[in-house]
Amino acid sequence: MGVIDNVKEVANLVKELGNIELYRQILDLQGEIMELTQFNRDLQEKNDQLQSTIKTSNLMSFKTPFYYVEGDDVPHCPRCWEADQKAIHYPPPFQSAGGDIHTCPECKHQITHPRRRP
């Protein structure tokens, strides 16, 4: 049985006994426990995100003008990585006379990269 279930059970017992003031205090306590539980979930989610960013950061390397994750040949947006630590892949580039134009789907940052000669 979880903490919230225990508090509900105690609240019901106190309600049956007729102690309204104690019942109100227990309901307040239940609300505080629910807030703390949500806060704990939020912290766990944030921790998971930070752990993922650290892991990606250890695998990320810069090869002008892009960032790459070790073992992944698809470039990542340098603006998203440097500003927000988001590893956003570029989609296939648009080819123009000046080279390949890479546009980030997240921040819309564009990089024109000269085509490689065969």
N, CA, C and O atoms as a GROMACS GRO file, in nm:
protein
  472
    1MET      N    1   0.085  -0.118   0.000
    1MET     CA    2   0.000   0.000   0.000
    1MET      C    3   0.089   0.124   0.000
    1MET      O    4   0.187   0.131   0.075
    2GLY      N    5   0.057   0.222  -0.083
    2GLY     CA    6   0.136   0.343  -0.093
    2GLY      C    7   0.100   0.444   0.014
    2GLY      O    8   0.002   0.428   0.087
    3VAL      N    9   0.181   0.548   0.023
    3VAL     CA   10   0.162   0.653   0.124
    3VAL      C   11   0.025   0.719   0.108
    3VAL      O   12  -0.046   0.742   0.206
    4ILE      N   13  -0.012   0.749  -0.016
    4ILE     CA   14  -0.140   0.817  -0.040
    4ILE      C   15  -0.256   0.728   0.003
    4ILE      O   16  -0.353   0.775   0.062
    5ASP      N   17  -0.246   0.598  -0.027
    5ASP     CA   18  -0.352   0.505   0.016
    5ASP      C   19  -0.361   0.499   0.168
    5ASP      O   20  -0.471   0.492   0.224
    6ASN      N   21  -0.245   0.500   0.236
    6ASN     CA   22  -0.244   0.499   0.383
    6ASN      C   23  -0.312   0.623   0.438
    6ASN      O   24  -0.390   0.614   0.534
    7VAL      N   25  -0.283   0.738   0.380
    7VAL     CA   26  -0.344   0.863   0.427
    7VAL      C   27  -0.495   0.860   0.404
    7VAL      O   28  -0.572   0.904   0.490
    8LYS      N   29  -0.537   0.808   0.289
    8LYS     CA   30  -0.682   0.798   0.262
    8LYS      C   31  -0.750   0.709   0.366
    8LYS      O   32  -0.860   0.740   0.413
    9GLU      N   33  -0.685   0.597   0.400
    9GLU     CA   34  -0.742   0.505   0.498
    9GLU      C   35  -0.755   0.572   0.634
    9GLU      O   36  -0.858   0.559   0.701
   10VAL      N   37  -0.650   0.643   0.676
   10VAL     CA   38  -0.654   0.714   0.804
   10VAL      C   39  -0.762   0.822   0.800
   10VAL      O   40  -0.835   0.841   0.897
   11ALA      N   41  -0.771   0.893   0.689
   11ALA     CA   42  -0.872   0.998   0.676
   11ALA      C   43  -1.013   0.940   0.690
   11ALA      O   44  -1.099   0.999   0.756
   12ASN      N   45  -1.036   0.826   0.629
   12ASN     CA   46  -1.168   0.763   0.639
   12ASN      C   47  -1.198   0.720   0.783
   12ASN      O   48  -1.311   0.734   0.829
   13LEU      N   49  -1.098   0.667   0.853
   13LEU     CA   50  -1.118   0.628   0.993
   13LEU      C   51  -1.151   0.749   1.080
   13LEU      O   52  -1.241   0.744   1.162
   14VAL      N   53  -1.076   0.858   1.060
   14VAL     CA   54  -1.099   0.980   1.138
   14VAL      C   55  -1.237   1.037   1.106
   14VAL      O   56  -1.306   1.087   1.195
   15LYS      N   57  -1.278   1.030   0.981
   15LYS     CA   58  -1.410   1.081   0.940
   15LYS      C   59  -1.520   1.001   1.011
   15LYS      O   60  -1.618   1.057   1.059
   16GLU      N   61  -1.501   0.868   1.018
   16GLU     CA   62  -1.599   0.783   1.086
   16GLU      C   63  -1.607   0.816   1.235
   16GLU      O   64  -1.713   0.807   1.296
   17LEU      N   65  -1.493   0.854   1.293
   17LEU     CA   66  -1.492   0.890   1.435
   17LEU      C   67  -1.553   1.028   1.460
   17LEU      O   68  -1.588   1.061   1.573
   18GLY      N   69  -1.564   1.107   1.355
   18GLY     CA   70  -1.631   1.236   1.367
   18GLY      C   71  -1.541   1.352   1.404
   18GLY      O   72  -1.591   1.460   1.437
   19ASN      N   73  -1.410   1.335   1.399
   19ASN     CA   74  -1.318   1.444   1.432
   19ASN      C   75  -1.292   1.523   1.303
   19ASN      O   76  -1.197   1.494   1.230
   20ILE      N   77  -1.375   1.622   1.278
   20ILE     CA   78  -1.371   1.699   1.153
   20ILE      C   79  -1.240   1.776   1.138
   20ILE      O   80  -1.185   1.782   1.028
   21GLU      N   81  -1.190   1.836   1.247
   21GLU     CA   82  -1.066   1.913   1.238
   21GLU      C   83  -0.948   1.824   1.200
   21GLU      O   84  -0.868   1.859   1.114
   22LEU      N   85  -0.938   1.709   1.264
   22LEU     CA   86  -0.831   1.615   1.230
   22LEU      C   87  -0.848   1.564   1.087
   22LEU      O   88  -0.750   1.546   1.016
   23TYR      N   89  -0.971   1.542   1.045
   23TYR     CA   90  -1.000   1.499   0.908
   23TYR      C   91  -0.951   1.603   0.806
   23TYR      O   92  -0.892   1.567   0.705
   24ARG      N   93  -0.975   1.731   0.834
   24ARG     CA   94  -0.929   1.838   0.745
   24ARG      C   95  -0.776   1.842   0.737
   24ARG      O   96  -0.718   1.860   0.630
   25GLN      N   97  -0.712   1.824   0.853
   25GLN     CA   98  -0.565   1.824   0.856
   25GLN      C   99  -0.508   1.707   0.775
   25GLN      O  100  -0.407   1.721   0.706
   26ILE      N  101  -0.573   1.595   0.784
   26ILE     CA  102  -0.527   1.478   0.708
   26ILE      C  103  -0.547   1.501   0.558
   26ILE      O  104  -0.463   1.462   0.477
   27LEU      N  105  -0.657   1.563   0.521
   27LEU     CA  106  -0.678   1.595   0.379
   27LEU      C  107  -0.572   1.693   0.329
   27LEU      O  108  -0.524   1.680   0.216
   28ASP      N  109  -0.537   1.791   0.412
   28ASP     CA  110  -0.429   1.884   0.376
   28ASP      C  111  -0.298   1.808   0.358
   28ASP      O  112  -0.222   1.832   0.263
   29LEU      N  113  -0.272   1.716   0.451
   29LEU     CA  114  -0.151   1.634   0.443
   29LEU      C  115  -0.151   1.551   0.315
   29LEU      O  116  -0.048   1.538   0.249
   30GLN      N  117  -0.265   1.497   0.281
   30GLN     CA  118  -0.277   1.419   0.157
   30GLN      C  119  -0.243   1.505   0.035
   30GLN      O  120  -0.174   1.460  -0.056
   31GLY      N  121  -0.292   1.627   0.033
   31GLY     CA  122  -0.261   1.718  -0.078
   31GLY      C  123  -0.113   1.749  -0.086
   31GLY      O  124  -0.056   1.754  -0.195
   32GLU      N  125  -0.050   1.769   0.030
   32GLU     CA  126   0.094   1.796   0.032
   32GLU      C  127   0.174   1.675  -0.016
   32GLU      O  128   0.273   1.688  -0.088
   33ILE      N  129   0.130   1.556   0.025
   33ILE     CA  130   0.198   1.434  -0.020
   33ILE      C  131   0.185   1.419  -0.172
   33ILE      O  132   0.282   1.380  -0.238
   34MET      N  133   0.069   1.450  -0.225
   34MET     CA  134   0.050   1.441  -0.371
   34MET      C  135   0.141   1.540  -0.444
   34MET      O  136   0.197   1.507  -0.549
   35GLU      N  137   0.154   1.661  -0.390
   35GLU     CA  138   0.243   1.761  -0.450
   35GLU      C  139   0.388   1.714  -0.445
   35GLU      O  140   0.461   1.727  -0.544
   36LEU      N  141   0.430   1.659  -0.332
   36LEU     CA  142   0.567   1.609  -0.319
   36LEU      C  143   0.592   1.491  -0.413
   36LEU      O  144   0.700   1.478  -0.470
   37THR      N  145   0.492   1.406  -0.428
   37THR     CA  146   0.505   1.293  -0.519
   37THR      C  147   0.523   1.342  -0.662
   37THR      O  148   0.607   1.290  -0.736
   38GLN      N  149   0.446   1.442  -0.703
   38GLN     CA  150   0.461   1.498  -0.838
   38GLN      C  151   0.596   1.566  -0.854
   38GLN      O  152   0.660   1.552  -0.958
   39PHE      N  153   0.639   1.639  -0.752
   39PHE     CA  154   0.769   1.705  -0.755
   39PHE      C  155   0.880   1.601  -0.770
   39PHE      O  156   0.975   1.621  -0.846
   40ASN      N  157   0.868   1.490  -0.698
   40ASN     CA  158   0.966   1.382  -0.708
   40ASN      C  159   0.968   1.324  -0.850
   40ASN      O  160   1.076   1.300  -0.905
   41ARG      N  161   0.852   1.302  -0.908
   41ARG     CA  162   0.846   1.251  -1.047
   41ARG      C  163   0.913   1.348  -1.144
   41ARG      O  164   0.988   1.308  -1.233
   42ASP      N  165   0.885   1.477  -1.125
   42ASP     CA  166   0.947   1.579  -1.212
   42ASP      C  167   1.099   1.578  -1.198
   42ASP      O  168   1.170   1.588  -1.298
   43LEU      N  169   1.148   1.565  -1.074
   43LEU     CA  170   1.293   1.559  -1.053
   43LEU      C  171   1.353   1.434  -1.117
   43LEU      O  172   1.461   1.441  -1.176
   44GLN      N  173   1.285   1.322  -1.106
   44GLN     CA  174   1.335   1.199  -1.167
   44GLN      C  175   1.342   1.212  -1.319
   44GLN      O  176   1.438   1.168  -1.382
   45GLU      N  177   1.239   1.275  -1.378
   45GLU     CA  178   1.239   1.297  -1.523
   45GLU      C  179   1.353   1.390  -1.564
   45GLU      O  180   1.422   1.364  -1.663
   46LYS      N  181   1.373   1.497  -1.489
   46LYS     CA  182   1.482   1.591  -1.518
   46LYS      C  183   1.618   1.521  -1.505
   46LYS      O  184   1.707   1.543  -1.587
   47ASN      N  185   1.632   1.437  -1.403
   47ASN     CA  186   1.755   1.362  -1.384
   47ASN      C  187   1.780   1.268  -1.503
   47ASN      O  188   1.892   1.259  -1.552
   48ASP      N  189   1.676   1.201  -1.548
   48ASP     CA  190   1.690   1.112  -1.664
   48ASP      C  191   1.734   1.190  -1.788
   48ASP      O  192   1.819   1.144  -1.864
   49GLN      N  193   1.676   1.309  -1.807
   49GLN     CA  194   1.714   1.393  -1.921
   49GLN      C  195   1.860   1.436  -1.911
   49GLN      O  196   1.932   1.432  -2.010
   50LEU      N  197   1.902   1.475  -1.792
   50LEU     CA  198   2.041   1.518  -1.773
   50LEU      C  199   2.138   1.401  -1.793
   50LEU      O  200   2.244   1.419  -1.853
   51GLN      N  201   2.102   1.284  -1.744
   51GLN     CA  202   2.187   1.166  -1.764
   51GLN      C  203   2.200   1.135  -1.913
   51GLN      O  204   2.309   1.100  -1.960
   52SER      N  205   2.091   1.148  -1.987
   52SER     CA  206   2.094   1.124  -2.131
   52SER      C  207   2.181   1.227  -2.202
   52SER      O  208   2.257   1.193  -2.293
   53THR      N  209   2.172   1.354  -2.160
   53THR     CA  210   2.254   1.460  -2.220
   53THR      C  211   2.402   1.435  -2.192
   53THR      O  212   2.486   1.454  -2.280
   54ILE      N  213   2.434   1.392  -2.071
   54ILE     CA  214   2.573   1.363  -2.037
   54ILE      C  215   2.625   1.248  -2.122
   54ILE      O  216   2.737   1.254  -2.174
   55LYS      N  217   2.544   1.145  -2.137
   55LYS     CA  218   2.585   1.029  -2.218
   55LYS      C  219   2.609   1.072  -2.363
   55LYS      O  220   2.709   1.034  -2.423
   56THR      N  221   2.515   1.150  -2.419
   56THR     CA  222   2.530   1.197  -2.556
   56THR      C  223   2.650   1.288  -2.569
   56THR      O  224   2.723   1.281  -2.668
   57SER      N  225   2.671   1.374  -2.470
   57SER     CA  226   2.784   1.467  -2.472
   57SER      C  227   2.917   1.393  -2.480
   57SER      O  228   3.009   1.438  -2.548
   58ASN      N  229   2.927   1.281  -2.411
   58ASN     CA  230   3.050   1.203  -2.414
   58ASN      C  231   3.075   1.138  -2.549
   58ASN      O  232   3.188   1.104  -2.582
   59LEU      N  233   2.968   1.122  -2.629
   59LEU     CA  234   2.981   1.059  -2.761
   59LEU      C  235   2.985   1.161  -2.874
   59LEU      O  236   3.014   1.126  -2.989
   60MET      N  237   2.957   1.289  -2.843
   60MET     CA  238   2.946   1.394  -2.944
   60MET      C  239   3.083   1.452  -2.976
   60MET      O  240   3.166   1.477  -2.888
   61SER      N  241   3.106   1.473  -3.107
   61SER     CA  242   3.230   1.540  -3.148
   61SER      C  243   3.197   1.639  -3.260
   61SER      O  244   3.101   1.622  -3.334
   62PHE      N  245   3.279   1.743  -3.269
   62PHE     CA  246   3.258   1.848  -3.368
   62PHE      C  247   3.353   1.826  -3.485
   62PHE      O  248   3.475   1.817  -3.468
   63LYS      N  249   3.294   1.818  -3.604
   63LYS     CA  250   3.371   1.814  -3.728
   63LYS      C  251   3.309   1.920  -3.817
   63LYS      O  252   3.198   1.902  -3.868
   64THR      N  253   3.379   2.028  -3.835
   64THR     CA  254   3.327   2.146  -3.902
   64THR      C  255   3.246   2.109  -4.025
   64THR      O  256   3.294   2.034  -4.110
   65PRO      N  257   3.125   2.161  -4.036
   65PRO     CA  258   3.053   2.254  -3.949
   65PRO      C  259   2.949   2.185  -3.860
   65PRO      O  260   2.863   2.252  -3.804
   66PHE      N  261   2.957   2.052  -3.847
   66PHE     CA  262   2.852   1.978  -3.777
   66PHE      C  263   2.903   1.909  -3.651
   66PHE      O  264   3.024   1.895  -3.629
   67TYR      N  265   2.807   1.866  -3.570
   67TYR     CA  266   2.835   1.774  -3.460
   67TYR      C  267   2.790   1.635  -3.503
   67TYR      O  268   2.690   1.619  -3.574
   68TYR      N  269   2.865   1.536  -3.459
   68TYR     CA  270   2.832   1.396  -3.488
   68TYR      C  271   2.838   1.317  -3.358
   68TYR      O  272   2.919   1.345  -3.269
   69VAL      N  273   2.750   1.219  -3.348
   69VAL     CA  274   2.755   1.124  -3.238
   69VAL      C  275   2.834   1.004  -3.288
   69VAL      O  276   2.815   0.956  -3.400
   70GLU      N  277   2.923   0.956  -3.204
   70GLU     CA  278   3.005   0.841  -3.239
   70GLU      C  279   2.918   0.727  -3.292
   70GLU      O  280   2.820   0.687  -3.228
   71GLY      N  281   2.954   0.677  -3.410
   71GLY     CA  282   2.880   0.567  -3.471
   71GLY      C  283   2.758   0.610  -3.552
   71GLY      O  284   2.684   0.526  -3.603
   72ASP      N  285   2.737   0.742  -3.566
   72ASP     CA  286   2.621   0.795  -3.640
   72ASP      C  287   2.674   0.890  -3.747
   72ASP      O  288   2.737   0.990  -3.716
   73ASP      N  289   2.648   0.858  -3.873
   73ASP     CA  290   2.699   0.939  -3.984
   73ASP      C  291   2.610   1.060  -4.018
   73ASP      O  292   2.649   1.143  -4.100
   74VAL      N  293   2.494   1.070  -3.955
   74VAL     CA  294   2.402   1.180  -3.984
   74VAL      C  295   2.441   1.299  -3.897
   74VAL      O  296   2.450   1.285  -3.775
   75PRO      N  297   2.464   1.418  -3.957
   75PRO     CA  298   2.507   1.534  -3.878
   75PRO      C  299   2.396   1.588  -3.788
   75PRO      O  300   2.277   1.571  -3.814
   76HIS      N  301   2.440   1.653  -3.681
   76HIS     CA  302   2.348   1.717  -3.586
   76HIS      C  303   2.366   1.868  -3.594
   76HIS      O  304   2.473   1.918  -3.628
   77CYS      N  305   2.260   1.939  -3.562
   77CYS     CA  306   2.260   2.085  -3.567
   77CYS      C  307   2.353   2.144  -3.459
   77CYS      O  308   2.333   2.118  -3.341
   78PRO      N  309   2.453   2.222  -3.500
   78PRO     CA  310   2.544   2.281  -3.400
   78PRO      C  311   2.474   2.384  -3.312
   78PRO      O  312   2.508   2.398  -3.194
   79ARG      N  313   2.379   2.457  -3.366
   79ARG     CA  314   2.308   2.558  -3.288
   79ARG      C  315   2.227   2.493  -3.177
   79ARG      O  316   2.231   2.537  -3.062
   80CYS      N  317   2.152   2.387  -3.211
   80CYS     CA  318   2.070   2.318  -3.110
   80CYS      C  319   2.158   2.253  -3.002
   80CYS      O  320   2.125   2.258  -2.884
   81TRP      N  321   2.269   2.193  -3.045
   81TRP     CA  322   2.355   2.127  -2.947
   81TRP      C  323   2.423   2.228  -2.855
   81TRP      O  324   2.423   2.210  -2.733
   82GLU      N  325   2.479   2.333  -2.911
   82GLU     CA  326   2.553   2.430  -2.830
   82GLU      C  327   2.461   2.515  -2.741
   82GLU      O  328   2.499   2.550  -2.630
   83ALA      N  329   2.343   2.548  -2.790
   83ALA     CA  330   2.253   2.634  -2.712
   83ALA      C  331   2.167   2.557  -2.613
   83ALA      O  332   2.144   2.602  -2.501
   84ASP      N  333   2.118   2.440  -2.657
   84ASP     CA  334   2.018   2.369  -2.577
   84ASP      C  335   2.054   2.225  -2.540
   84ASP      O  336   1.978   2.157  -2.473
   85GLN      N  337   2.170   2.180  -2.583
   85GLN     CA  338   2.214   2.041  -2.564
   85GLN      C  339   2.110   1.942  -2.618
   85GLN      O  340   2.085   1.838  -2.559
   86LYS      N  341   2.052   1.979  -2.733
   86LYS     CA  342   1.960   1.889  -2.804
   86LYS      C  343   2.032   1.833  -2.924
   86LYS      O  344   2.086   1.908  -3.006
   87ALA      N  345   2.034   1.702  -2.936
   87ALA     CA  346   2.100   1.636  -3.049
   87ALA      C  347   1.995   1.617  -3.159
   87ALA      O  348   1.929   1.514  -3.167
   88ILE      N  349   1.982   1.719  -3.244
   88ILE     CA  350   1.882   1.719  -3.351
   88ILE      C  351   1.951   1.686  -3.483
   88ILE      O  352   2.040   1.758  -3.528
   89HIS      N  353   1.907   1.576  -3.545
   89HIS     CA  354   1.961   1.538  -3.676
   89HIS      C  355   1.914   1.635  -3.784
   89HIS      O  356   1.801   1.684  -3.781
   90TYR      N  357   2.002   1.661  -3.878
   90TYR     CA  358   1.961   1.731  -4.000
   90TYR      C  359   1.896   1.629  -4.093
   90TYR      O  360   1.945   1.517  -4.104
   91PRO      N  361   1.787   1.666  -4.160
   91PRO     CA  362   1.732   1.579  -4.264
   91PRO      C  363   1.823   1.584  -4.387
   91PRO      O  364   1.917   1.664  -4.389
   92PRO      N  365   1.798   1.502  -4.488
   92PRO     CA  366   1.880   1.511  -4.610
   92PRO      C  367   1.883   1.655  -4.662
   92PRO      O  368   1.781   1.724  -4.658
   93PRO      N  369   1.998   1.699  -4.711
   93PRO     CA  370   2.011   1.839  -4.753
   93PRO      C  371   1.940   1.869  -4.885
   93PRO      O  372   1.913   1.780  -4.966
   94PHE      N  373   1.909   1.998  -4.902
   94PHE     CA  374   1.861   2.050  -5.029
   94PHE      C  375   1.985   2.083  -5.111
   94PHE      O  376   2.076   2.150  -5.062
   95GLN      N  377   1.989   2.037  -5.233
   95GLN     CA  378   2.109   2.060  -5.315
   95GLN      C  379   2.089   2.185  -5.400
   95GLN      O  380   1.988   2.202  -5.469
   96SER      N  381   2.189   2.273  -5.393
   96SER     CA  382   2.187   2.395  -5.472
   96SER      C  383   2.321   2.410  -5.541
   96SER      O  384   2.413   2.331  -5.519
   97ALA      N  385   2.333   2.512  -5.626
   97ALA     CA  386   2.458   2.535  -5.698
   97ALA      C  387   2.572   2.568  -5.602
   97ALA      O  388   2.688   2.538  -5.631
   98GLY      N  389   2.540   2.628  -5.489
   98GLY     CA  390   2.642   2.667  -5.392
   98GLY      C  391   2.682   2.554  -5.299
   98GLY      O  392   2.777   2.568  -5.222
   99GLY      N  393   2.612   2.444  -5.304
   99GLY     CA  394   2.643   2.331  -5.217
   99GLY      C  395   2.517   2.275  -5.155
   99GLY      O  396   2.406   2.311  -5.194
  100ASP      N  397   2.535   2.188  -5.060
  100ASP     CA  398   2.421   2.127  -4.991
  100ASP      C  399   2.374   2.220  -4.879
  100ASP      O  400   2.453   2.267  -4.798
  101ILE      N  401   2.243   2.245  -4.877
  101ILE     CA  402   2.186   2.332  -4.774
  101ILE      C  403   2.116   2.242  -4.671
  101ILE      O  404   2.020   2.172  -4.701
  102HIS      N  405   2.169   2.248  -4.550
  102HIS     CA  406   2.112   2.171  -4.439
  102HIS      C  407   2.028   2.266  -4.354
  102HIS      O  408   2.077   2.372  -4.314
  103THR      N  409   1.903   2.230  -4.327
  103THR     CA  410   1.813   2.311  -4.245
  103THR      C  411   1.766   2.228  -4.127
  103THR      O  412   1.710   2.119  -4.144
  104CYS      N  413   1.788   2.279  -4.008
  104CYS     CA  414   1.748   2.209  -3.887
  104CYS      C  415   1.595   2.211  -3.874
  104CYS      O  416   1.534   2.318  -3.885
  105PRO      N  417   1.533   2.095  -3.851
  105PRO     CA  418   1.388   2.093  -3.835
  105PRO      C  419   1.341   2.156  -3.704
  105PRO      O  420   1.223   2.192  -3.691
  106GLU      N  421   1.431   2.170  -3.606
  106GLU     CA  422   1.396   2.225  -3.475
  106GLU      C  423   1.407   2.377  -3.472
  106GLU      O  424   1.310   2.446  -3.440
  107CYS      N  425   1.525   2.430  -3.505
  107CYS     CA  426   1.549   2.574  -3.490
  107CYS      C  427   1.554   2.649  -3.624
  107CYS      O  428   1.561   2.772  -3.627
  108LYS      N  429   1.549   2.576  -3.734
  108LYS     CA  430   1.551   2.632  -3.871
  108LYS      C  431   1.687   2.691  -3.910
  108LYS      O  432   1.697   2.760  -4.011
  109HIS      N  433   1.790   2.665  -3.830
  109HIS     CA  434   1.926   2.710  -3.861
  109HIS      C  435   1.970   2.644  -3.992
  109HIS      O  436   1.947   2.524  -4.013
  110GLN      N  437   2.033   2.721  -4.079
  110GLN     CA  438   2.078   2.667  -4.208
  110GLN      C  439   2.229   2.673  -4.219
  110GLN      O  440   2.294   2.769  -4.176
  111ILE      N  441   2.284   2.568  -4.279
  111ILE     CA  442   2.426   2.562  -4.310
  111ILE      C  443   2.439   2.520  -4.455
  111ILE      O  444   2.379   2.420  -4.497
  112THR      N  445   2.517   2.597  -4.532
  112THR     CA  446   2.548   2.557  -4.669
  112THR      C  447   2.687   2.494  -4.666
  112THR      O  448   2.785   2.556  -4.625
  113HIS      N  449   2.692   2.371  -4.710
  113HIS     CA  450   2.817   2.295  -4.704
  113HIS      C  451   2.854   2.258  -4.847
  113HIS      O  452   2.771   2.202  -4.919
  114PRO      N  453   2.978   2.290  -4.890
  114PRO     CA  454   3.019   2.255  -5.026
  114PRO      C  455   3.006   2.105  -5.050
  114PRO      O  456   3.032   2.024  -4.961
  115ARG      N  457   2.967   2.069  -5.170
  115ARG     CA  458   2.956   1.927  -5.204
  115ARG      C  459   3.093   1.863  -5.208
  115ARG      O  460   3.192   1.925  -5.247
  116ARG      N  461   3.096   1.739  -5.169
  116ARG     CA  462   3.221   1.663  -5.180
  116ARG      C  463   3.238   1.619  -5.324
  116ARG      O  464   3.143   1.576  -5.390
  117ARG      N  465   3.358   1.630  -5.369
  117ARG     CA  466   3.386   1.586  -5.507
  117ARG      C  467   3.418   1.438  -5.503
  117ARG      O  468   3.491   1.392  -5.415
  118PRO      N  469   3.361   1.362  -5.600
  118PRO     CA  470   3.388   1.217  -5.603
  118PRO      C  471   3.531   1.184  -5.638
  118PRO      O  472   3.568   1.067  -5.644
   0.00000   0.00000   0.00000
